[in-house]
Amino acid sequence: MRKRIIGSIKKSSSIPERDWLDLERLADVEVTSEAADFPVEAALLTGKGTGWRAEQPGPQLIRLIFDKPQKLKEIVLAFTENEIERTQEFSLRWSADGGRTFREIVRQQWNFNPNGAPREIEEFRLELSGVTILELEIVPDISGSNALASLDQLRLAGF
């Protein structure tokens, strides 16, 4: 029998380059809070910094309000927690009617452990048409600690 040891499988630690939507040109953003050194643009725009961080603990919301309805085929989110162990929950939802109704795309939890699992990258492939609002809600710690929500990157691709 022929055999080779190929080593462990390493998951990529960065978001792959694609033709992401230019959110600066296409949408307004609303956010519940942001730390002065970590504005929301740093998570939404390429090359703008080290990501977004909330100014206060508790659930946080990032809302993208598109100037014109969008067709989305991919959503990528990246989160990092290097300091404390915690269980984060996020939900991603969209509206086609300016926010009167929303449809949930995903609700997911992740157990951050700075010594073993400090980074979460999620890629969602979908076909959404007529997206007027996209919301990301982050509960930084479902146990209710004073952890701060953060987001390294949010990228969207259209079709």
Backbone as numpy.savetxt, mean C-alpha at the origin, in Angstrom:
# Nx Ny Nz CAx CAy CAz Cx Cy Cz
20.34 -41.09 -9.77 19.49 -39.91 -9.77 20.38 -38.67 -9.77
20.05 -37.72 -10.62 20.78 -36.46 -10.65 20.11 -35.48 -9.70
20.93 -34.78 -8.95 20.38 -33.85 -7.96 21.28 -32.64 -7.86
20.66 -31.47 -7.62 21.38 -30.23 -7.36 20.73 -29.53 -6.20
21.52 -28.97 -5.34 21.01 -28.14 -4.25 20.99 -26.70 -4.78
19.83 -26.09 -4.80 19.73 -24.76 -5.39 19.67 -23.66 -4.35
19.66 -23.99 -3.08 19.63 -22.97 -2.03 18.22 -22.52 -1.74
18.09 -21.56 -0.86 16.77 -21.08 -0.46 16.20 -20.13 -1.50
14.90 -20.02 -1.49 14.20 -19.12 -2.39 14.13 -17.77 -1.72
14.58 -16.75 -2.41 14.56 -15.40 -1.86 13.47 -14.60 -2.54
12.64 -14.01 -1.73 11.58 -13.15 -2.23 12.16 -11.77 -2.50
11.75 -11.16 -3.59 12.23 -9.82 -3.92 11.86 -8.84 -2.82
12.76 -7.91 -2.54 12.49 -6.93 -1.49 12.15 -5.56 -2.04
11.90 -5.48 -3.33 11.53 -4.19 -3.90 10.45 -4.38 -4.95
9.77 -3.30 -5.25 8.70 -3.33 -6.25 9.33 -3.27 -7.64
8.94 -4.18 -8.53 9.52 -4.16 -9.87 9.14 -2.89 -10.64
10.01 -2.49 -11.54 9.74 -1.30 -12.35 8.72 -1.63 -13.43
7.75 -0.76 -13.60 6.72 -0.89 -14.62 6.34 0.53 -15.05
5.40 0.59 -15.96 4.83 1.88 -16.33 3.69 2.18 -15.37
4.03 2.72 -14.20 3.04 3.02 -13.19 2.29 4.29 -13.55
1.06 4.39 -13.10 0.27 5.60 -13.34 0.92 6.79 -12.64
0.85 7.94 -13.28 1.39 9.18 -12.73 0.33 9.79 -11.81
0.36 9.39 -10.55 -0.67 9.81 -9.61 -0.64 11.31 -9.34
0.51 11.91 -9.48 0.62 13.36 -9.28 -0.24 14.11 -10.30
-0.33 13.57 -11.49 -1.08 14.19 -12.57 -2.55 13.75 -12.61
-2.84 12.54 -12.11 -4.16 11.94 -12.29 -5.11 12.03 -11.10
-4.59 12.34 -9.91 -5.45 12.22 -8.73 -5.09 13.23 -7.65
-6.08 13.50 -6.81 -5.86 14.20 -5.55 -5.74 13.12 -4.49
-5.06 13.45 -3.40 -4.93 12.49 -2.32 -5.42 13.12 -1.02
-6.12 12.31 -0.24 -6.53 12.71 1.11 -5.93 11.69 2.07
-5.50 12.18 3.22 -4.87 11.31 4.21 -5.28 11.77 5.59
-5.48 10.83 6.52 -5.94 11.20 7.86 -4.86 11.93 8.64
-3.60 11.56 8.47 -2.50 12.28 9.11 -1.20 11.91 8.42
-0.16 12.72 8.65 1.16 12.38 8.13 2.23 13.06 8.97
3.30 12.33 9.23 4.45 12.89 9.95 5.16 13.87 9.01
5.69 14.94 9.56 6.32 15.99 8.76 7.42 15.46 7.84
8.22 14.53 8.32 9.33 14.01 7.52 8.93 12.85 6.61
7.67 12.42 6.66 7.21 11.27 5.88 5.87 11.58 5.22
5.83 12.53 4.27 4.57 12.91 3.62 4.06 11.80 2.70
2.78 11.80 2.44 2.17 10.75 1.63 2.75 10.70 0.21
3.19 11.83 -0.32 3.79 11.82 -1.67 4.99 10.88 -1.75
5.69 10.73 -0.64 6.88 9.88 -0.61 6.55 8.41 -0.84
5.30 8.02 -0.63 4.88 6.64 -0.90 4.22 6.50 -2.27
3.67 7.59 -2.78 2.90 7.53 -4.02 3.69 7.87 -5.27
4.76 8.65 -5.12 5.52 9.12 -6.28 6.92 8.55 -6.26
7.39 8.12 -7.41 8.73 7.55 -7.53 9.79 8.61 -7.23
10.77 8.23 -6.43 11.90 9.10 -6.15 11.61 10.26 -5.22
10.53 10.20 -4.45 10.15 11.32 -3.58 10.50 11.11 -2.12
11.19 10.03 -1.76 11.56 9.87 -0.36 11.42 8.47 0.17
11.25 8.40 1.47 11.29 7.10 2.15 9.94 6.59 2.59
8.88 7.00 1.97 7.56 6.50 2.30 6.80 7.41 3.25
5.55 7.01 3.50 4.63 7.77 4.35 4.57 7.15 5.74
4.37 8.00 6.72 4.13 7.53 8.09 3.08 8.45 8.72
2.17 7.84 9.47 1.15 8.60 10.18 1.77 9.43 11.29
1.12 10.52 11.61 1.58 11.37 12.71 1.05 10.86 14.05
-0.08 10.15 14.00 -0.70 9.68 15.23 -1.03 8.20 15.12
-1.11 7.50 16.26 -1.46 6.07 16.23 -2.92 5.86 15.83
-3.24 4.62 15.56 -4.62 4.25 15.24 -4.83 4.08 13.75
-6.04 3.66 13.37 -6.35 3.44 11.95 -6.14 4.71 11.12
-5.66 4.51 9.91 -5.37 5.62 9.01 -5.95 5.31 7.63
-6.26 6.37 6.89 -6.85 6.22 5.57 -6.08 7.06 4.56
-5.77 6.45 3.44 -5.20 7.16 2.28 -6.22 7.00 1.17
-6.69 8.11 0.62 -7.74 8.08 -0.40 -7.23 8.78 -1.66
-7.26 8.08 -2.77 -6.93 8.67 -4.07 -8.24 8.99 -4.79
-8.40 10.24 -5.19 -9.60 10.69 -5.89 -9.17 11.07 -7.30
-9.57 10.27 -8.26 -9.13 10.46 -9.63 -9.91 11.56 -10.34
-9.20 12.34 -11.15 -9.82 13.40 -11.93 -10.80 12.81 -12.94
-10.42 11.69 -13.55 -11.25 10.96 -14.51 -11.24 9.49 -14.11
-12.33 8.78 -14.35 -12.36 7.35 -14.00 -11.18 6.60 -14.64
-10.61 5.68 -13.86 -9.43 4.93 -14.29 -9.74 3.45 -14.46
-8.96 2.82 -15.33 -8.98 1.37 -15.48 -7.71 0.86 -14.82
-7.84 0.00 -13.82 -6.68 -0.52 -13.10 -6.51 -2.00 -13.34
-5.25 -2.40 -13.61 -4.95 -3.82 -13.79 -4.00 -4.36 -12.73
-3.34 -3.45 -11.99 -2.41 -3.92 -10.96 -2.28 -2.87 -9.86
-2.25 -3.38 -8.62 -2.00 -2.54 -7.45 -0.90 -3.23 -6.65
0.13 -2.46 -6.31 1.24 -3.00 -5.53 1.42 -2.14 -4.28
1.51 -2.81 -3.14 1.72 -2.15 -1.85 2.97 -2.71 -1.20
3.74 -1.85 -0.54 4.93 -2.29 0.20 4.94 -1.62 1.57
5.15 -2.43 2.59 5.20 -1.96 3.98 6.47 -2.50 4.63
7.04 -1.74 5.57 8.21 -2.19 6.34 8.02 -1.81 7.80
8.42 -2.71 8.69 8.42 -2.43 10.12 9.72 -2.99 10.70
10.64 -2.11 11.04 11.95 -2.52 11.55 12.09 -2.40 13.06
11.04 -1.95 13.75 11.19 -1.65 15.17 10.43 -2.57 16.11
9.14 -2.81 15.84 8.35 -3.60 16.79 7.62 -4.75 16.10
7.33 -5.79 16.87 6.53 -6.89 16.38 5.07 -6.47 16.51
4.31 -6.65 15.43 2.90 -6.25 15.45 2.15 -6.93 14.32
0.84 -6.97 14.44 -0.02 -7.51 13.39 -0.81 -6.36 12.80
-0.53 -6.07 11.53 -1.20 -4.99 10.81 -2.32 -5.58 9.97
-3.39 -4.81 9.83 -4.45 -5.17 8.89 -4.63 -4.01 7.93
-4.78 -4.34 6.66 -5.12 -3.28 5.71 -6.29 -3.75 4.86
-7.06 -2.79 4.39 -8.12 -3.08 3.44 -8.01 -2.09 2.29
-8.28 -2.60 1.12 -8.21 -1.82 -0.10 -9.58 -1.89 -0.74
-10.17 -0.74 -1.07 -11.49 -0.72 -1.66 -11.57 0.37 -2.73
-12.57 0.23 -3.61 -12.70 1.19 -4.70 -14.16 1.58 -4.90
-14.33 2.73 -5.53 -15.65 3.25 -5.84 -15.69 3.65 -7.31
-16.83 3.40 -7.92 -17.05 3.84 -9.31 -18.04 5.00 -9.37
-18.55 5.41 -8.20 -19.58 6.45 -8.19 -19.21 7.63 -7.28
-17.93 7.96 -7.23 -17.49 9.13 -6.48 -17.55 8.97 -4.98
-17.64 7.73 -4.49 -17.61 7.49 -3.05 -18.95 7.21 -2.41
-20.01 7.13 -3.19 -21.32 6.80 -2.60 -21.34 5.34 -2.15
-20.72 4.47 -2.94 -20.60 3.05 -2.57 -19.18 2.59 -2.83
-18.74 1.58 -2.07 -17.39 1.02 -2.22 -17.46 -0.50 -2.33
-16.52 -1.04 -3.06 -16.35 -2.49 -3.16 -14.97 -2.85 -2.63
-14.93 -3.84 -1.76 -13.65 -4.24 -1.18 -12.88 -5.11 -2.16
-11.61 -4.81 -2.32 -10.71 -5.60 -3.15 -10.07 -6.68 -2.29
-9.54 -6.27 -1.14 -8.86 -7.21 -0.25 -8.85 -6.65 1.17
-8.88 -7.55 2.14 -8.66 -7.22 3.55 -7.67 -8.28 4.02
-6.55 -7.83 4.56 -5.47 -8.77 4.84 -4.69 -8.37 6.08
-4.18 -9.37 6.79 -3.33 -9.12 7.96 -1.93 -9.63 7.68
-0.96 -8.99 8.32 0.44 -9.38 8.19 1.09 -9.26 9.56
1.85 -10.28 9.94 2.58 -10.27 11.21 4.00 -9.79 10.96
4.27 -8.54 11.35 5.62 -8.01 11.22 6.48 -8.51 12.37
7.68 -8.92 12.02 8.68 -9.31 13.01 10.01 -8.75 12.51
10.54 -7.71 13.16 11.78 -7.07 12.68 12.95 -8.04 12.54
12.92 -9.16 13.26 14.03 -10.12 13.18 13.82 -11.20 12.13
12.65 -11.25 11.50 12.44 -12.30 10.53 11.55 -11.93 9.36
10.56 -11.10 9.59 9.62 -10.73 8.53 9.31 -9.23 8.64
10.30 -8.37 8.33 10.07 -6.93 8.49 9.39 -6.27 7.29
9.25 -6.98 6.16 8.75 -6.34 4.94 7.63 -7.16 4.33
6.61 -6.45 3.88 5.47 -7.06 3.19 5.30 -6.35 1.86
5.28 -7.13 0.78 4.99 -6.59 -0.55 3.82 -7.41 -1.11
2.79 -6.72 -1.51 1.59 -7.38 -2.05 1.33 -6.85 -3.45
1.08 -7.79 -4.38 0.76 -7.44 -5.76 -0.62 -8.01 -6.08
-1.51 -7.15 -6.53 -2.86 -7.58 -6.87 -3.10 -7.30 -8.35
-3.37 -8.36 -9.10 -3.71 -8.22 -10.52 -5.23 -8.33 -10.62
-5.81 -7.36 -11.32 -7.26 -7.28 -11.38 -7.68 -6.55 -12.64
-8.96 -6.44 -12.84 -9.50 -5.66 -13.95 -10.63 -4.81 -13.41
-10.31 -3.57 -13.09 -11.31 -2.64 -12.58 -11.48 -1.51 -13.59
-12.71 -1.20 -13.92 -13.00 -0.10 -14.85 -13.83 0.95 -14.14
-13.60 2.20 -14.47 -14.39 3.29 -13.93 -14.08 3.64 -12.49
-12.83 3.43 -12.07 -12.45 3.71 -10.68 -12.35 5.22 -10.48
-13.20 5.75 -9.60 -13.15 7.17 -9.28 -12.42 7.43 -7.97
-12.47 6.48 -7.04 -11.78 6.60 -5.75 -11.18 5.25 -5.39
-9.96 5.29 -4.88 -9.30 4.11 -4.33 -8.90 4.44 -2.90
-9.30 3.59 -1.96 -8.99 3.83 -0.55 -8.15 2.69 0.02
-7.16 3.07 0.80 -6.35 2.13 1.56 -6.52 2.49 3.03
-7.08 1.58 3.80 -7.20 1.78 5.25 -6.19 0.86 5.93
-5.43 1.42 6.86 -4.40 0.66 7.57 -4.69 0.71 9.06
-4.81 -0.46 9.67 -4.87 -0.57 11.13 -3.48 -1.08 11.52
-2.64 -0.21 12.08 -1.24 -0.58 12.27 -1.00 -1.74 13.24
-1.88 -1.91 14.21 -1.74 -3.03 15.14 -3.13 -3.41 15.63
-3.58 -4.60 15.27 -4.94 -5.00 15.62 -5.11 -5.18 17.13
-4.00 -5.25 17.88 -4.10 -5.36 19.34 -4.33 -4.00 19.99
-4.27 -2.92 19.20 -4.58 -1.60 19.71 -3.41 -0.85 20.32
-2.19 -1.26 20.05 -1.02 -0.55 20.60 -0.90 0.84 19.96
0.09 1.58 20.36 0.33 2.92 19.81 1.21 2.90 18.57
1.24 1.80 17.86 2.04 1.70 16.63 1.53 2.71 15.60
2.45 3.20 14.80 2.11 4.14 13.73 2.00 3.41 12.40
0.97 3.74 11.65 0.82 3.19 10.31 1.88 3.78 9.40
2.34 2.97 8.45 3.30 3.46 7.46 3.08 2.72 6.15
3.58 3.30 5.09 3.48 2.71 3.75 4.72 3.12 2.98
5.49 2.15 2.54 6.68 2.45 1.74 6.29 2.92 0.35
5.43 2.12 -0.30 5.05 2.46 -1.68 3.66 1.95 -2.00
2.96 2.70 -2.82 1.72 2.27 -3.45 1.85 2.61 -4.92
1.74 1.61 -5.77 1.86 1.80 -7.22 0.65 1.22 -7.91
0.19 1.89 -8.98 -0.95 1.45 -9.75 -0.58 1.37 -11.23
-1.08 0.34 -11.89 -0.90 0.22 -13.34 -2.27 0.14 -13.97
-2.42 0.82 -15.10 -3.70 0.81 -15.82 -3.62 -0.05 -17.05
-4.76 -0.18 -17.72 -4.80 -0.92 -18.99 -5.59 -0.15 -20.02
